Amino acid sequence: MNTQDYMKTKLDNWLTEPLKKKTNRKPVVALIGLGPHAKRIYLNYFQKHKINLALLVDLDSKKEYAKNYLIENDFKNTKIFTINDSLKDNERLPKEISSNLLAICETLEITHIIIATEPKAHNMYIHFALENNIDVLTDKPITVSKNMTSMRSINKVRKQYYDILEAANNSESMCKVMCQRQYHKGYEYVKKILSETVQKYQVPITFVDIFHCDGNWEMPHDMLKENHPYKYGYGKLFHSGYHFIDLLSDFIKINTELTGTKKITNAEVYSSCLTPNDELNIFNVEDYKRIFKDQEIPKYYEENPNPKFDKFGEKNFYGSLDFKNKYNQLITHVNLNLLHYGFSRRGWIESKDYYKSNGRIRHECITIEVGTLMSIQIHSYQSKEIKDRTTDLNLEEQVGGLEHFDIDIYRNSDIIGGKPFERIKLGDLYTEKEKKDILGYNELSREVYISNFLKGKCEKGDIKDQALAIEILHGCATGLHNYYNNKKVPVKINMKNKEITPFKIESLKQFNNLNTKNESKRIFKMLELTKNEFDISVMMNYLKSRKSYEVYFSIDSGNNVASGLLYKQFSNKIIATLYFNYLRIFIKYKKFTKIVKTIEKQGKK
């Protein structure tokens, strides 16, 4: 081996060694919060996949319960760190507590944090993780604040998102939001068909109707609960409703590939709702006493014959949204009907729990129209609770079963081809191996999400992709504020936002410095990876006619390529290799926004 080859080998080994250590490291997890959702989803996942849950963080008041629960469920080696209950709604962890928690995380070599607390606490733990470069996955919604019927709190939640986004851009870690429908094969299938049809025929999605009902019959004596609390002014919209705000934003993003008069540039929403006070007009205290006369009626109803729930969160949210072009012409109309209060299987007055065993039944129905070309309808209707699950998955996939989810596709086949009608059953999109021993398809989607997160392969649900969802949520919440204050006016949704407008690869083509296209080349080194849904190639070619090496990288969006970026040419192979490895590490570990800024900065020089 000559000197140059020896130095090249040493250089490659030195550069790749730390990468291998980081890639192959097994996850060591800290879980924040041990509520019903965390127990059912995360602890079950950790047991099933033998994940090292090294640390649980919870409140002082939950310490003994958490300790006993972990021991009973074979998490005997999990350490517990608690904070005072008075700090549970803080926006940031106090400095001393943050330092103590960081010391424990470093001692235990924590690689990932999963946040499953009540949403008011999300903000402080997300910032803790990002500031200390620990990968973090948080449950939805991203954050909330107390008194969510006030504009001060509504605006605060929006600001918190952009503060988190800035922290994420400055962090070496990733920040993900658990919206499991991102990895739900039914919704993946629908979004793929919609994207292909919109792009091919240049016709936008023109109508979306989203209906979701939790079947959560929470009675007056349940309203002061701390788990998903209405008393702080947030209800369906900031509970399970966020899943459908996220889903709607994905549908609207499909339209962003269109230009001219078909491009969406502004939007507005008119909001209304069913409040807990409204519900009492429909089903009053006397109705509870009459219908549940054979059961023991809680003393609450004697002590509160005329309960009032002013400024409590909404039971049902109803939104009418219009997405328009720059001439204020309608492109997409959306009906958003998100219900807690609807069909339920609760037949008892004494609460059993506030999660999955209190009569909760899911009904989900979505219709999407692509002009006159296509209609897609999703139907998912349950008739029983999870506790009534059978071992027959085929039976559960039928209407009324726990896993019912049908996709009906209607096509204008004379124009776009295909079958005029087609029904896709969700079970057909999964393999038998994937369906074995599942808790459910939604839960399986969560499993895929968690696995990808822990493996560092989580391409969806990034915090930076939530900007449109946050702006829609902010508009809907502002509309609720207006509704509560008898201001029946539409609210503008901020669509003119650099975080919402997708990055266009055309902007980088001006920095193409590759002027050797027609010369004879031999590929000496090449690296390919995917980042932000773009394919990036780092190239090192030997130019025979010039007896030199060229090094650069290209970004490919599928439709467009910007090549010759950060181009340099070297006569020395070792220096060229050094620059190649520099680009490789730079692209692998830098945020996409920083890569683009570097290209623009160097290009302008």
C-alpha positions in Angstrom: 0.0 0.0 0.0 1.5 3.4 -1.0 1.5 6.4 1.2 -1.4 8.1 -0.4 -3.7 5.0 -0.1 -2.6 4.5 3.5 -3.5 8.1 4.4 -6.8 7.8 2.6 -7.7 4.6 4.5 -6.7 6.2 7.9 -8.8 9.3 7.0 -11.9 7.2 6.0 -11.6 5.2 9.3 -11.3 8.3 11.4 -14.3 9.9 9.8 -16.6 6.9 9.7 -15.9 5.6 13.3 -18.0 8.1 15.2 -20.8 7.6 12.7 -20.9 3.9 13.3 -21.1 4.4 17.1 -24.0 6.8 16.8 -25.9 4.7 14.2 -25.5 1.3 16.0 -26.2 2.6 19.5 -29.2 0.9 21.2 -31.9 3.3 22.4 -32.1 4.2 26.1 -35.4 5.8 26.8 -36.8 8.3 29.3 -40.6 8.4 29.5 -42.2 11.6 30.8 -45.6 10.8 32.4 -47.3 7.5 33.3 -50.9 8.0 32.4 -53.4 5.6 30.8 -52.1 6.3 27.3 -48.5 5.8 28.3 -49.3 2.5 30.0 -51.3 1.1 27.1 -49.1 2.3 24.3 -45.5 3.0 25.4 -45.0 0.5 28.2 -46.6 -2.2 26.1 -44.2 -1.4 23.3 -41.2 -1.4 25.5 -42.1 -4.8 26.8 -42.8 -6.2 23.4 -39.6 -4.9 21.8 -37.4 -5.2 24.9 -36.6 -1.5 24.9 -34.5 -0.2 27.8 -36.8 2.2 29.7 -34.1 3.6 32.0 -36.0 6.6 33.4 -39.5 7.6 34.3 -40.3 11.3 35.1 -43.5 12.1 36.9 -45.0 14.2 39.7 -44.1 13.8 43.4 -47.7 12.8 44.1 -47.5 9.9 41.6 -44.1 8.5 42.9 -45.4 5.6 45.0 -48.0 4.6 42.4 -45.4 4.8 39.6 -42.9 2.8 41.6 -45.4 0.0 42.4 -46.7 -0.1 38.8 -43.3 -0.4 37.3 -42.3 -3.2 39.6 -45.6 -5.1 38.9 -45.0 -4.8 35.2 -41.4 -6.0 35.3 -39.7 -2.6 34.9 -37.7 -3.1 38.1 -34.5 -1.4 36.8 -36.3 1.8 35.7 -35.2 4.8 37.8 -37.8 7.4 38.8 -37.3 11.2 38.9 -40.1 13.4 40.2 -40.9 17.1 40.3 -43.1 19.0 42.7 -46.8 19.1 41.6 -46.7 22.9 41.8 -44.4 22.9 38.7 -46.6 20.7 36.5 -47.9 23.6 34.4 -44.6 25.5 34.0 -43.5 26.7 30.6 -39.9 25.8 31.4 -38.2 23.5 33.9 -36.6 25.5 36.8 -32.8 25.7 36.3 -31.9 23.5 39.2 -34.4 20.8 38.3 -33.3 20.9 34.7 -29.6 20.5 35.8 -30.5 17.6 38.0 -32.6 15.9 35.3 -29.8 16.4 32.8 -27.2 14.8 35.2 -29.4 11.8 35.5 -30.0 11.6 31.7 -26.2 11.7 31.2 -25.5 9.1 33.9 -28.1 6.7 32.4 -26.9 7.6 28.8 -30.5 8.5 27.7 -30.7 8.7 23.9 -34.5 9.3 23.5 -37.2 11.1 25.4 -40.9 10.3 25.0 -43.4 12.9 26.4 -46.8 11.5 27.5 -47.8 14.1 30.1 -51.0 16.2 30.2 -50.3 18.7 27.3 -49.7 21.7 29.5 -46.4 20.2 30.5 -45.2 19.4 27.0 -43.5 22.7 26.4 -40.9 22.5 29.2 -39.9 18.9 28.4 -39.6 19.5 24.6 -37.3 22.5 25.3 -35.3 20.4 27.8 -34.7 17.7 25.2 -33.8 20.0 22.3 -31.5 22.2 24.4 -29.6 19.1 25.5 -29.6 17.4 22.1 -31.7 14.4 23.0 -34.2 13.1 20.4 -37.7 13.7 21.5 -41.2 12.4 20.6 -44.2 14.2 22.1 -47.8 13.3 22.2 -50.3 15.6 20.5 -51.2 18.4 20.8 -47.8 20.0 20.8 -48.6 22.4 23.6 -51.6 24.0 25.4 -52.0 26.6 28.1 -54.5 27.3 30.8 -57.6 29.4 29.9 -57.7 28.3 26.3 -60.8 30.3 25.6 -58.7 33.6 25.9 -56.8 35.1 23.0 -53.8 35.5 25.2 -53.5 31.7 25.7 -54.5 30.9 22.1 -51.7 33.2 20.8 -49.3 31.8 23.4 -49.7 28.3 22.0 -48.9 29.6 18.5 -45.8 31.4 19.8 -44.7 28.3 21.7 -44.7 26.3 18.5 -42.4 28.8 16.7 -40.2 28.9 19.8 -39.9 25.1 19.7 -39.3 25.2 15.9 -36.4 27.7 16.5 -35.0 25.5 19.2 -35.3 22.4 16.9 -33.4 24.2 14.1 -30.6 25.0 16.6 -30.5 21.5 18.1 -28.6 18.4 17.0 -31.6 16.3 17.9 -34.9 15.6 16.2 -38.3 16.6 17.5 -41.4 14.5 16.4 -45.1 14.8 17.1 -47.1 11.6 17.7 -49.8 11.9 15.0 -49.9 8.2 14.3 -52.1 8.5 11.2 -48.9 9.7 9.4 -47.9 6.0 9.5 -51.4 4.6 9.0 -51.4 2.5 5.8 -55.0 3.5 4.9 -54.2 7.2 5.0 -50.8 6.7 3.4 -52.7 4.9 0.5 -55.3 7.7 0.2 -52.7 10.5 0.2 -50.6 8.7 -2.4 -53.6 8.4 -4.8 -54.6 12.0 -4.2 -51.1 13.3 -4.8 -50.7 11.3 -8.0 -54.1 12.4 -9.4 -53.6 16.1 -8.5 -50.1 16.2 -9.9 -51.0 14.3 -13.1 -54.2 16.2 -14.0 -53.3 19.5 -12.4 -56.7 19.6 -10.7 -56.8 20.4 -6.9 -58.6 18.8 -4.1 -61.8 20.9 -4.1 -63.8 19.5 -1.1 -63.0 17.8 2.2 -65.5 16.7 4.8 -64.0 15.3 8.0 -66.3 13.8 10.7 -64.9 12.2 13.8 -66.7 11.2 17.0 -65.0 9.8 20.1 -68.2 8.8 21.8 -66.8 10.2 25.0 -69.9 10.8 27.2 -68.4 12.8 30.0 -71.1 13.7 32.5 -71.3 16.8 34.7 -69.6 15.1 37.6 -66.7 14.2 35.3 -66.0 17.8 34.2 -63.4 18.7 36.9 -61.1 15.8 35.9 -57.3 16.4 35.3 -57.0 13.9 32.5 -57.9 15.8 29.2 -59.4 18.6 31.4 -62.2 20.8 30.1 -61.8 23.1 33.0 -58.8 24.8 31.5 -60.7 25.9 28.5 -59.7 23.3 25.9 -61.8 20.5 24.6 -62.1 18.3 21.5 -60.0 20.6 19.3 -56.9 20.2 21.5 -57.6 16.6 22.3 -58.1 14.0 19.5 -59.1 16.8 17.2 -55.5 17.6 16.6 -55.1 14.3 14.6 -57.6 15.6 12.0 -56.1 19.1 11.9 -52.8 17.4 11.1 -54.6 15.2 8.5 -56.3 18.2 6.9 -53.0 20.1 6.6 -51.6 17.1 4.7 -54.5 17.2 2.2 -54.0 21.0 1.7 -50.3 20.5 1.2 -51.1 18.2 -1.8 -52.6 21.2 -3.5 -49.4 23.3 -3.0 -47.8 21.7 -6.0 -50.2 23.6 -8.2 -49.4 27.1 -9.5 -51.2 30.1 -11.0 -54.8 30.6 -10.1 -54.9 27.1 -8.6 -52.4 28.0 -5.9 -53.8 28.5 -2.4 -52.5 31.7 -0.8 -55.1 32.6 1.8 -57.7 30.9 4.0 -60.4 31.6 6.6 -62.5 29.7 9.1 -65.8 30.1 10.7 -66.0 28.2 14.0 -68.9 27.1 16.3 -69.2 24.5 18.9 -71.3 22.6 21.5 -70.3 23.6 25.0 -70.8 21.8 28.2 -73.5 24.3 29.0 -75.2 23.6 25.7 -75.1 19.9 26.5 -77.0 20.6 29.8 -79.9 22.0 27.7 -80.0 18.8 25.7 -79.5 16.4 28.6 -80.1 18.0 32.0 -79.6 16.9 35.6 -83.2 15.6 35.8 -82.6 13.5 32.7 -79.6 11.9 34.4 -81.6 11.1 37.5 -84.5 9.7 35.4 -82.5 7.5 33.0 -80.1 6.2 35.7 -82.8 5.8 38.4 -81.8 2.2 39.1 -78.2 3.2 39.8 -76.6 5.1 42.7 -76.6 8.7 41.7 -73.5 10.6 42.8 -74.0 13.3 45.5 -72.7 15.8 43.0 -76.2 16.1 41.5 -77.8 17.0 44.9 -75.0 19.5 45.7 -75.1 21.0 42.1 -78.7 21.0 40.9 -77.9 23.7 38.3 -74.2 23.3 37.4 -72.5 25.9 35.1 -69.4 25.4 33.0 -68.6 28.8 31.8 -65.3 29.1 29.9 -64.9 25.3 29.9 -63.5 23.6 26.8 -65.9 22.7 24.0 -67.5 19.2 23.7 -67.8 19.4 19.9 -66.1 21.6 17.4 -67.7 22.6 14.0 -65.6 24.4 11.4 -66.2 25.7 7.9 -63.0 26.5 6.1 -62.3 28.1 2.7 -58.9 27.9 1.1 -58.6 30.5 -1.8 -56.2 31.8 -4.4 -54.7 35.3 -4.6 -57.8 36.6 -6.3 -59.9 35.4 -3.3 -61.5 32.7 -5.5 -62.4 29.4 -3.8 -60.1 26.4 -4.4 -60.9 24.0 -1.5 -63.9 24.0 0.9 -63.6 22.0 4.1 -66.2 20.9 6.7 -64.6 19.9 10.0 -66.9 18.2 12.5 -65.1 17.0 15.5 -67.2 15.5 18.3 -66.6 14.2 21.8 -70.4 14.3 22.5 -72.0 11.8 20.2 -73.0 8.1 20.0 -71.5 6.3 23.0 -71.8 2.8 24.7 -71.7 4.3 28.2 -74.7 2.9 30.1 -73.6 3.7 33.6 -73.4 6.9 35.6 -70.4 6.1 37.8 -67.2 6.7 35.8 -65.0 3.7 35.2 -62.0 5.6 33.7 -61.3 8.5 31.4 -59.5 6.7 28.6 -60.8 3.6 26.8 -63.2 1.9 29.2 -65.9 4.4 29.7 -68.2 3.6 26.7 -65.9 5.3 24.2 -66.8 4.4 20.6 -65.1 5.8 17.4 -66.9 6.9 14.3 -64.8 8.3 11.5 -65.9 9.4 8.1 -64.0 11.4 5.5 -64.9 12.5 2.0 -62.4 14.1 -0.4 -63.4 15.3 -3.9 -60.9 16.1 -6.7 -63.1 18.2 -8.8 -65.1 16.1 -11.2 -62.4 13.4 -11.5 -62.4 11.5 -8.2 -64.2 11.0 -4.9 -62.6 9.1 -2.0 -64.6 8.2 1.0 -63.2 6.7 4.2 -65.7 4.9 6.6 -64.7 3.6 10.0 -67.5 2.7 12.4 -67.3 0.9 15.7 -70.2 -0.5 17.7 -68.4 -1.7 20.8 -65.6 -1.0 23.3 -62.1 -2.3 23.2 -62.8 -4.7 26.1 -65.3 -6.5 23.8 -62.6 -7.3 21.2 -62.8 -10.8 19.7 -59.8 -12.9 18.5 -61.3 -12.9 15.0 -59.6 -10.0 13.1 -61.7 -10.6 10.0 -64.9 -10.1 12.1 -63.4 -6.9 13.7 -62.8 -5.5 10.2 -66.5 -5.6 9.4 -68.8 -2.6 9.9 -69.2 -2.2 13.7 -66.0 -4.0 14.4 -63.1 -2.4 16.3 -60.9 -2.4 13.2 -63.5 -1.4 10.5 -61.9 0.9 8.0 -63.0 0.9 4.3 -61.7 3.1 1.5 -64.2 3.7 -1.3 -62.8 5.2 -4.5 -65.1 6.6 -7.2 -63.3 7.5 -10.5 -64.3 9.3 -13.7 -62.8 6.3 -15.5 -63.4 7.7 -19.0 -60.9 10.4 -18.2 -58.5 9.1 -15.6 -58.9 5.3 -16.2 -59.1 2.7 -13.5 -62.2 1.1 -12.0 -65.3 3.3 -11.7 -65.7 2.0 -8.1 -63.2 0.2 -5.9 -63.3 -0.7 -2.2 -60.0 -1.2 -0.3 -60.3 -2.8 3.1 -57.6 -1.7 5.6 -56.6 -5.2 6.4 -55.6 -5.8 2.8 -52.9 -3.2 3.1 -51.1 -5.1 5.9 -49.3 -8.4 5.8 -50.3 -11.3 8.0 -47.0 -10.9 9.9 -47.9 -7.2 10.6 -51.4 -8.1 11.8 -50.2 -10.8 14.3 -51.0 -10.0 17.9 -51.8 -6.3 17.2 -53.7 -4.1 19.6 -55.3 -2.4 16.6 -54.4 -0.7 13.3 -54.1 2.7 15.0 -51.9 1.2 17.6 -49.9 -0.6 15.0 -49.3 2.8 13.3 -48.1 4.1 16.6 -45.7 1.1 16.9 -44.2 1.8 13.5 -43.9 5.5 14.5 -42.1 4.6 17.7 -39.8 2.1 16.0 -38.8 4.5 13.3 -38.2 7.2 16.0 -36.0 5.0 18.1 -34.0 3.8 15.0 -33.5 7.3 13.7 -35.5 6.6 10.6 -38.6 8.7 11.4 -39.2 10.8 8.2 -42.7 11.9 9.1 -44.3 14.0 11.9 -41.4 16.4 12.3 -42.0 19.5 14.2 -41.1 21.6 11.2 -43.9 20.0 9.2 -46.6 21.2 11.7 -46.6 24.9 10.8 -49.7 24.7 8.6 -51.5 22.5 11.2 -50.7 25.1 13.9 -52.0 28.0 11.8 -55.2 26.1 11.1 -55.5 25.2 14.8 -54.9 28.8 15.7 -57.6 30.0 13.3 -60.1 27.5 14.6 -59.3 28.3 18.3 -59.6 32.0 17.5 -63.0 31.3 15.9 -64.1 29.5 19.1 -63.0 32.6 21.1 -65.2 34.7 18.8 -68.1 32.3 19.2 -67.9 32.3 23.0 -68.0 36.1 22.8 -70.9 36.2 20.2 -68.7 37.5 17.4 -69.9 35.5 14.5 -67.2 36.4 12.0 -64.7 34.4 10.0 -61.1 34.3 11.1 -58.1 34.6 8.7 -55.7 31.6 8.6 -52.0 32.7 8.1 -50.9 31.0 4.9 -48.1 33.5 4.0 -45.5 31.8 6.2 -42.1 30.6 5.1 -42.5 27.5 7.3 -45.7 26.6 5.4 -44.5 27.3 1.8 -42.6 24.2 0.7 -39.0 24.5 -0.3 -38.6 24.8 -4.1 -35.5 23.2 -5.5 -35.5 25.7 -8.4 -34.0 28.3 -6.1 -30.8 26.3 -5.8 -30.2 25.8 -9.5 -28.6 29.2 -9.8 -25.7 27.9 -7.7 -24.9 25.0 -10.1 -21.2 25.3 -10.8 -20.8 22.1 -12.7 -19.1 22.8 -16.0 -17.6 19.4 -16.8 -20.8 17.6 -18.1 -19.3 16.6 -21.4 -16.0 15.4 -20.1 -15.0 11.8 -19.5 -15.4 10.9 -15.9 -14.9 7.9 -13.5 -16.9 7.8 -10.3 -14.4 7.6 -7.5 -16.7 7.9 -4.5 -20.4 8.4 -4.1 -22.9 8.7 -1.2 -26.7 8.7 -1.5 -29.1 9.6 1.3 -32.6 10.9 1.7 -33.3 14.1 3.7 -36.5 16.1 4.0 -38.0 14.0 1.2 -35.1 15.0 -1.1 -32.5 12.6 -2.4 -29.0 13.9 -1.9 -25.9 12.5 -3.8 -22.3 13.4 -2.9 -20.0 12.8 -5.8 -16.3 12.5 -6.2 -15.3 11.9 -9.9 -11.9 11.5 -11.6 -11.5 13.7 -14.7 -9.1 11.8 -16.9 -8.5 14.7 -19.4 -7.6 17.1 -16.5 -6.0 14.5 -14.2 -7.9 15.9 -11.3 -10.8 15.2 -9.0 -14.1 17.1 -8.8 -16.3 17.0 -5.7 -19.8 18.3 -5.2 -23.3 17.3 -4.3 -26.8 17.2 -5.9 -30.3 17.6 -4.5 -33.1 15.7 -6.3 -36.8 16.4 -5.6 -38.0 13.7 -8.1 -39.1 16.4 -10.6 -36.1 18.7 -10.5 -32.3 18.4 -9.8 -29.9 21.0 -8.5 -26.4 19.7 -9.2 -22.8 20.9 -8.8 -23.5 22.4 -5.4 -20.5 23.5 -3.4 -18.4 22.4 -6.4 -14.6 22.2 -6.0 -11.8 20.6 -8.1 -8.5 19.2 -6.8 -5.4 17.8 -8.3 -4.5 16.0 -5.1 -6.6 12.8 -4.3 -6.1 13.0 -0.5 -7.4 16.6 -0.3 -10.3 15.7 -2.6 -11.2 12.8 -0.4 -11.0 15.0 2.7 -13.4 17.5 1.1 -15.7 14.6 0.0 -15.9 13.3 3.6 -16.4 16.9 4.9 -19.5 17.2 2.6 -20.7 13.7 3.6 -20.7 14.6 7.3 -22.0 18.1 6.7 -25.0 16.8 4.8 -25.6 13.9 7.1 -25.8 15.9 10.3 -26.8 19.5 9.4 -30.4 20.5 9.3 -31.7 20.9 5.8 -32.3 24.6 6.3 -28.7 25.1 7.3 -27.5 23.2 4.2 -29.6 25.5 2.0 -28.3 28.6 3.7 -24.7 27.5 3.3 -25.3 26.9 -0.4 -26.8 30.3 -0.9 -24.1 32.0 1.1 -21.2 30.3 -0.7 -23.0 30.7 -4.1 -23.3 34.5 -3.6 -19.6 34.8 -2.8 
